[in-house]
Amino acid sequence: MEVYDSKKIHLSCLTSKEINDNLNLFIKNINKQEIKGLDPKRKDVIIGGTIILKEILEYFEKDFVIVSENDNLMGAILEGVENK
């Protein structure tokens, strides 16, 4: 994805194979100036986060993760609203 599109990302399924493939792509291209669709300033953070996500899926023996555009704070707010 050359231009980030949150509508394509939110609630999409990311498989462990896709995570591994992306990690290998990031590592292979780490010394290149640009990886298509990846902010160069966030390259190290994205690689580290991908490794952490890969390890979490392996630890819990899961094959995929559902991606959300919302963060934990948004989840807490929504849960609070639903409980009132």
Backbone as a printed PyTorch tensor [residue, N CA C, xyz], in Angstrom:
tensor([[[  0.8520,  -1.1610,   0.0000],
         [  0.0000,   0.0000,   0.0000],
         [  0.9060,   1.2360,   0.0000]],

        [[  0.8550,   1.9730,  -1.0690],
         [  1.7030,   3.1590,  -1.1880],
         [  1.1900,   4.3130,  -0.3440]],

        [[ -0.1170,   4.4970,  -0.3120],
         [ -0.7320,   5.5540,   0.4840],
         [ -1.5930,   4.8860,   1.5470]],

        [[ -1.3710,   5.2620,   2.7950],
         [ -2.1010,   4.6570,   3.9070],
         [ -3.5960,   4.9280,   3.7930]],

        [[ -4.3850,   3.8730,   3.9330],
         [ -5.8410,   3.9800,   3.8670],
         [ -6.4250,   3.2720,   5.0880]],

        [[ -6.8610,   4.0450,   6.0750],
         [ -7.3550,   3.4580,   7.3190],
         [ -8.5760,   2.5670,   7.1020]],

        [[ -9.3640,   2.8290,   6.0730],
         [-10.5420,   2.0020,   5.7960],
         [-10.1420,   0.5840,   5.3880]],

        [[ -8.9820,   0.4440,   4.7540],
         [ -8.5030,  -0.8840,   4.3690],
         [ -7.8380,  -1.5970,   5.5480]],

        [[ -7.3620,  -0.8390,   6.5160],
         [ -6.6340,  -1.4000,   7.6460],
         [ -7.5650,  -1.7970,   8.7900]],

        [[ -8.4780,  -0.9040,   9.1640],
         [ -9.3320,  -1.1220,  10.3280],
         [-10.1440,  -2.4070,  10.1950]],

        [[-10.0260,  -3.2510,  11.2030],
         [-10.7080,  -4.5460,  11.3220],
         [-10.2780,  -5.5620,  10.2630]],

        [[ -9.1230,  -5.3420,   9.6630],
         [ -8.6040,  -6.3410,   8.7260],
         [ -7.9050,  -7.4530,   9.5080]],

        [[ -7.7720,  -8.5970,   8.8840],
         [ -7.1190,  -9.7550,   9.4870],
         [ -5.6860,  -9.8260,   8.9710]],

        [[ -4.7460,  -9.9370,   9.8940],
         [ -3.3360, -10.0560,   9.5420],
         [ -2.8540, -11.4090,  10.0390]],

        [[ -2.4820, -12.2990,   9.1170],
         [ -2.0740, -13.6500,   9.4930],
         [ -0.6180, -13.6710,   9.9420]],

        [[ -0.2630, -14.7270,  10.6650],
         [  1.1290, -14.8630,  11.1060],
         [  2.0610, -14.9730,   9.9050]],

        [[  1.6110, -15.5800,   8.8180],
         [  2.4300, -15.6540,   7.6070],
         [  2.6780, -14.2550,   7.0440]],

        [[  1.6330, -13.4290,   7.0010],
         [  1.7940, -12.0580,   6.5050],
         [  2.7370, -11.2590,   7.4040]],

        [[  2.6320, -11.4740,   8.7110],
         [  3.5200, -10.7890,   9.6520],
         [  4.9620, -11.2100,   9.4020]],

        [[  5.1950, -12.5180,   9.2590],
         [  6.5490, -13.0100,   8.9790],
         [  7.0660, -12.5010,   7.6420]],

        [[  6.2200, -12.5210,   6.6290],
         [  6.6270, -12.0210,   5.3060],
         [  7.0040, -10.5410,   5.3700]],

        [[  6.1930,  -9.7490,   6.0780],
         [  6.4940,  -8.3240,   6.2140],
         [  7.7770,  -8.1020,   6.9960]],

        [[  7.9680,  -8.8600,   8.0700],
         [  9.1910,  -8.7280,   8.8590],
         [ 10.4140,  -9.0220,   8.0010]],

        [[ 10.3510, -10.0980,   7.2240],
         [ 11.4700, -10.4320,   6.3360],
         [ 11.7120,  -9.3330,   5.3100]],

        [[ 10.6470,  -8.7580,   4.7820],
         [ 10.7670,  -7.6520,   3.8340],
         [ 11.4230,  -6.4420,   4.4960]],

        [[ 10.9790,  -6.1050,   5.7060],
         [ 11.5460,  -4.9590,   6.4210],
         [ 13.0350,  -5.1690,   6.6870]],

        [[ 13.3990,  -6.3600,   7.1740],
         [ 14.7990,  -6.6410,   7.4980],
         [ 15.6540,  -6.6320,   6.2350]],

        [[ 15.1470,  -7.2370,   5.1690],
         [ 15.8830,  -7.2850,   3.9020],
         [ 16.1580,  -5.8820,   3.3630]],

        [[ 15.2230,  -4.9720,   3.5850],
         [ 15.3230,  -3.6250,   3.0200],
         [ 15.6770,  -2.5530,   4.0450]],

        [[ 16.1910,  -2.9520,   5.2060],
         [ 16.4200,  -1.9960,   6.2910],
         [ 17.3970,  -0.8860,   5.9080]],

        [[ 18.3510,  -1.1840,   5.0590],
         [ 19.3430,  -0.1740,   4.6900],
         [ 18.9190,   0.6870,   3.5100]],

        [[ 17.8040,   0.3480,   2.9070],
         [ 17.3060,   1.1730,   1.8050],
         [ 16.6930,   2.4390,   2.3730]],

        [[ 16.7310,   3.4860,   1.6070],
         [ 16.1760,   4.7620,   2.0380],
         [ 14.6810,   4.6640,   2.2970]],

        [[ 13.9940,   3.9040,   1.4600],
         [ 12.5400,   3.9070,   1.5440],
         [ 11.9800,   2.5110,   1.3310]],

        [[ 11.0250,   2.1520,   2.1520],
         [ 10.2390,   0.9380,   1.9550],
         [  8.8360,   1.4240,   1.6270]],

        [[  8.3140,   0.9890,   0.4990],
         [  7.0070,   1.4680,   0.0220],
         [  5.9410,   1.3480,   1.1140]],

        [[  5.2820,   2.4660,   1.4010],
         [  4.2040,   2.4870,   2.3770],
         [  4.6440,   2.6360,   3.8200]],

        [[  5.9570,   2.7540,   4.0670],
         [  6.4650,   2.8420,   5.4310],
         [  7.1670,   4.1750,   5.6390]],

        [[  6.7470,   4.9080,   6.6620],
         [  7.3760,   6.1840,   6.9970],
         [  8.8220,   5.9120,   7.4150]],

        [[  9.8080,   6.4810,   6.7210],
         [ 11.2240,   6.2220,   7.0420],
         [ 11.5790,   6.5360,   8.4970]],

        [[ 10.9210,   7.5000,   9.1000],
         [ 11.2010,   7.8590,  10.4910],
         [ 10.7240,   6.7860,  11.4670]],

        [[  9.8090,   5.9400,  11.0200],
         [  9.2320,   4.9220,  11.9090],
         [  9.7770,   3.5260,  11.6240]],

        [[ 10.7560,   3.4320,  10.7360],
         [ 11.2650,   2.1310,  10.2990],
         [ 11.6900,   1.2420,  11.4780]],

        [[ 12.5220,   1.7670,  12.3850],
         [ 12.9990,   0.9610,  13.5070],
         [ 11.8680,   0.5540,  14.4430]],

        [[ 10.9280,   1.4570,  14.6740],
         [  9.7930,   1.1660,  15.5510],
         [  8.9050,   0.0940,  14.9330]],

        [[  8.6710,   0.1910,  13.6360],
         [  7.8210,  -0.7820,  12.9410],
         [  8.4580,  -2.1660,  12.9780]],

        [[  9.7570,  -2.2420,  12.7420],
         [ 10.4420,  -3.5410,  12.7760],
         [ 10.3670,  -4.1370,  14.1780]],

        [[ 10.6570,  -3.3360,  15.1960],
         [ 10.5790,  -3.8180,  16.5760],
         [  9.1740,  -4.2560,  16.9460]],

        [[  8.1830,  -3.4700,  16.5630],
         [  6.7920,  -3.8120,  16.8460],
         [  6.3470,  -5.0750,  16.1300]],

        [[  6.8470,  -5.2690,  14.9190],
         [  6.5090,  -6.4750,  14.1580],
         [  7.0810,  -7.7090,  14.8450]],

        [[  8.3010,  -7.5980,  15.3590],
         [  8.9170,  -8.7140,  16.0900],
         [  8.1070,  -9.0230,  17.3500]],

        [[  7.7140,  -7.9920,  18.0810],
         [  6.9140,  -8.1900,  19.2990],
         [  5.5840,  -8.8560,  18.9570]],

        [[  4.9020,  -8.3770,  17.9290],
         [  3.6300,  -8.9660,  17.5160],
         [  3.8020, -10.4310,  17.1250]],

        [[  4.8480, -10.7360,  16.3830],
         [  5.1470, -12.1170,  15.9730],
         [  5.3210, -13.0110,  17.2020]],

        [[  6.0750, -12.5400,  18.1900],
         [  6.3240, -13.3170,  19.4050],
         [  5.0460, -13.5090,  20.2250]],

        [[  4.2110, -12.4860,  20.2960],
         [  2.9420, -12.6010,  21.0310],
         [  2.0500, -13.6590,  20.3920]],

        [[  1.9380, -13.6380,  19.0660],
         [  1.1160, -14.6410,  18.3770],
         [  1.6620, -16.0430,  18.6110]],

        [[  2.9900, -16.1970,  18.5640],
         [  3.5870, -17.5110,  18.8060],
         [  3.3360, -17.9650,  20.2440]],

        [[  3.4920, -17.0600,  21.2020],
         [  3.3000, -17.4010,  22.6130],
         [  1.8770, -17.8980,  22.8730]],

        [[  0.8990, -17.2090,  22.3200],
         [ -0.4990, -17.5770,  22.5360],
         [ -1.0190, -18.5740,  21.5040]],

        [[ -0.1280, -19.0500,  20.6420],
         [ -0.4580, -20.0430,  19.6170],
         [ -1.6480, -19.6060,  18.7670]],

        [[ -1.5640, -18.3700,  18.2790],
         [ -2.6000, -17.8080,  17.4120],
         [ -2.0540, -17.6550,  15.9990]],

        [[ -2.9490, -17.7400,  15.0170],
         [ -2.5460, -17.6740,  13.6120],
         [ -2.8170, -16.3190,  12.9690]],

        [[ -3.5450, -15.4560,  13.6630],
         [ -3.8810, -14.1580,  13.0670],
         [ -4.2080, -13.1510,  14.1640]],

        [[ -4.2810, -11.9010,  13.7580],
         [ -4.6800, -10.8170,  14.6430],
         [ -5.6240,  -9.9100,  13.8520]],

        [[ -6.6020,  -9.3380,  14.5340],
         [ -7.4980,  -8.3650,  13.9080],
         [ -6.9350,  -6.9730,  14.2110]],

        [[ -6.7420,  -6.1900,  13.1770],
         [ -6.1300,  -4.8690,  13.3020],
         [ -7.2110,  -3.8320,  13.5820]],

        [[ -6.9180,  -2.9210,  14.5050],
         [ -7.8570,  -1.8530,  14.8340],
         [ -7.1760,  -0.4990,  14.7270]],

        [[ -7.8910,   0.4540,  14.2150],
         [ -7.4070,   1.8350,  14.1460],
         [ -7.5520,   2.5300,  15.4930]],

        [[ -8.3400,   1.9560,  16.3910],
         [ -8.5750,   2.5500,  17.7030],
         [ -7.5560,   2.0300,  18.7030]],

        [[ -7.3170,   2.8040,  19.7470],
         [ -6.3670,   2.3880,  20.7680],
         [ -7.0960,   1.9370,  22.0310]],

        [[ -6.3360,   1.5900,  23.0690],
         [ -6.9300,   1.1130,  24.3180],
         [ -7.8080,   2.1630,  24.9770]],

        [[ -7.4190,   3.4170,  24.8920],
         [ -8.2160,   4.4850,  25.4920],
         [ -9.5970,   4.5450,  24.8500]],

        [[ -9.6370,   4.4350,  23.5270],
         [-10.9230,   4.4380,  22.8290],
         [-11.7630,   3.2440,  23.2810]],

        [[-11.1400,   2.0930,  23.4320],
         [-11.8560,   0.9070,  23.8970],
         [-12.4270,   1.0970,  25.2910]],

        [[-11.6500,   1.7160,  26.1810],
         [-12.1220,   1.9670,  27.5420],
         [-13.2950,   2.9440,  27.5380]],

        [[-13.2160,   3.9590,  26.7060],
         [-14.3120,   4.9300,  26.6050],
         [-15.5800,   4.2450,  26.1070]],

        [[-15.4490,   3.4510,  25.0420],
         [-16.6220,   2.7640,  24.4910],
         [-17.2240,   1.7940,  25.4980]],

        [[-16.3640,   1.0970,  26.2330],
         [-16.8600,   0.1650,  27.2440],
         [-17.5930,   0.9180,  28.3500]],

        [[-17.0680,   2.0650,  28.7570],
         [-17.7200,   2.8750,  29.7790],
         [-19.0790,   3.3680,  29.3330]],

        [[-19.1860,   3.7730,  28.0830],
         [-20.4580,   4.2540,  27.5350],
         [-21.4690,   3.1120,  27.4710]],

        [[-21.0190,   1.9320,  27.0600],
         [-21.9210,   0.7870,  26.9380],
         [-22.4450,   0.3340,  28.2970]],

        [[-21.6540,   0.5080,  29.3480],
         [-22.0430,   0.0430,  30.6820],
         [-22.9480,   1.0270,  31.4170]],

        [[-23.2280,   2.1750,  30.8460],
         [-24.0990,   3.1640,  31.5210],
         [-25.5290,   3.0090,  31.0980]]])
